[in-house]
């Protein structure tokens, strides 16, 4: 039967049309299935206990010094080439140390402030199979005020007198980095570069203690040093969220270490929260990860909330 809409009231036409849309929408929603992108774990990610973190430099999370007789890296530890003779920083963490010997990130003072920077940062692949990274080392997010303000809570422990200044970044890595026959120890200075544009430093201060636990950092887990280079020691939530808000599955890429391998956030293949015990002596492991837009079975590092936080040694050739 053909309906002649000329003789149907407009209000009835509107009601029929609206009902049709609602019924169609409900039917489609019932058949929606999640897309399998390798991150199909829909459970909420585990929350780290930031109030009870183990100190680095205390067994088994050791700081090993190669030129002091420690010739090989070790699981859970940080393998340094040496310590500078003129180290500086904070040696007193007693005010945020728990009775059980752990430390409380929530009690530790932070460097306050919101200073904005003109960050320049670019990652590209050239025609020769290389990854080229350029920039000015300034972060694409605000930082705390440096030098640390006299009279502030952080200044009581660390009178860091250094400013933040530009540094030319020009790194060239193989687009597909290779594992070296033997790992390499870590010098001081940059161990990697964050996608925020600033340097990633390993977990030791120049005094040879746990930098994240002792030194005064801002809310992004960073600060500056005698080279006037802003850099990170800790995977602060503000830093992670600035680069990529994690909801489920494997963490996103957060930067590149100086051997060309990527460093990802603290969540593993199935969305589990990783610790150093889940990783090898260089603080990484190998499984398929998203790399330049495709899944590749590749070695990679992870940030974790426990020492050494980001890298234990170079797995590749820096």
C-alpha positions, 0 to 999 in steps of 0.5 A: 500500500502506498501512503500519500503523505499529503494527507498525513499530519506533519506531527505524525510524520515527525513522530514516525521519522524520529522513532525510525532513527531511534530504533535503527540506532539501538539495533546497530549499537547491540552489534558493535564489537571492539576493534582488535588493535593489540590493546583490547584489555578493557580493565582499568590500568593498575595504579602505582603505590607512590607512597612506598618506592624502593631506593635505588643504590640499596641492594638489590637495586644497586648503582654499579660503577664500571671503573670501580670494578663492576664490569657487568650490568645486573638486573634491577641495577644501574650500570654507570661508566663512572662518577664525576669528581665534583658531584652535587645535589641532595643527600638527605631524603630522611623527611620522606623516608618511610619506617620500612626504608622505602620513600614516599613520592607524595611527601617529597617536595616539588619545585613549584611554578609554571614557566613556559618555553618555546620548544622546537622538536622534530623526528623524521626518517631520511632516505638512508634508513635513518631517524633524524631528531632535531630541536632545542632541548626545551620542553613543550610543557611548563616547568618549575622555576629554576634556579629553585626559589630561596625560601621554598620547600624544595630549596631547603633540601636542594638550592639548585642554582642552575637556569634552563637554556637551549641546547642544539639537538641533532641525533641520527639513529638507524630507523631499525636499531640493532642489539649490540653483542655486549651492553654498554655502561652509561655516562652522565648527561643525556641517555635519551630524548623525550617526545616532549623535546627534552633530555632523559637522564638515567636514575643516578645523581652525580653524588651516586644516589637515586636522583628521583628520590633525592633531587628536587624535581618539578611536577613533570619529573624534571629539573636542570643541572650545571649544563643548564639542560632541562631533563627527566629522572622520573615518569611523573603522571603529568609527563606521561599525560602530556605525551599520551594519556594511557587508557588501556593496553601497552603504553605509548612511545615516550621517546628514544634512547641514544642507541636508537631504541624506543622507550615506552611508558610503564604498562606492558603488553596486556596493560599490566603495570611493569616493574624492574623485575619484569625487565632485563638488566638494561631495563627493557625487553623484546616483543611486538610494539608499534614502531613507525606505524606498524607492529614490529618485534623489537627490543625497547625500554620502559619507564617504571616507577621503581629504580632505575626508572628508565635505563640500566645500560645501553642494549644497542650501540650509542 
